[in-house]
């Protein structure tokens, strides 16, 4: 798209509270399905969660979907780190008493 392009820029659409809630609900349903299928990274479930994925993609902006999917993977990686930190803290606490 150049300076003198005849195409109109995309207009930003105000996101309402209802549409955010709808997005979050469909995200939660999709992620619950992924959890049930034992899949962490969205898109790797095959056809197992097709209905939920369709609703998720329909109800959420693409940028939100990318963010939520990345956060899901990061949160899964953090679980192991946090569990190890808790074990180390417990071991340190038991040594010092």
C-alpha positions, 0 to 999 in steps of 0.5 A, spaced: 500 500 500 503 506 497 501 513 498 497 514 493 493 507 493 486 507 492 484 502 497 481 504 503 485 503 510 481 498 514 477 501 520 479 500 527 472 496 530 471 498 537 471 492 541 465 491 546 465 488 553 460 483 550 465 481 544 471 481 549 467 476 553 465 472 547 472 471 545 474 469 552 469 464 553 470 461 546 478 461 548 477 458 554 472 452 551 478 451 545 483 451 550 479 446 555 478 441 549 486 442 547 487 440 555 483 434 554 486 432 548 493 433 551 495 438 546 499 444 548 500 448 542 494 450 538 493 448 531 497 441 533 490 437 535 488 435 528 481 435 528 480 434 535 477 441 537 475 443 530 468 446 532 471 450 538 477 452 534 472 455 529 468 459 534 475 461 537 477 464 530 470 467 529 470 470 536 477 473 537 481 478 533 487 475 529 492 479 534 488 476 540 489 469 538 496 469 536 497 472 543 493 467 547 496 461 543 503 464 545 501 465 552 499 458 553 505 455 551 509 460 555 505 458 561 506 451 560 513 452 560 513 456 566 509 450 570 516 446 570 520 452 572 515 454 578 514 447 580 522 446 581 523 453 584 517 450 589 521 444 590 528 448 592 524 452 596 521 447 600 528 443 601 531 450 603 526 451 608 527 444 611 534 444 611 534 451 615 529 448 620 
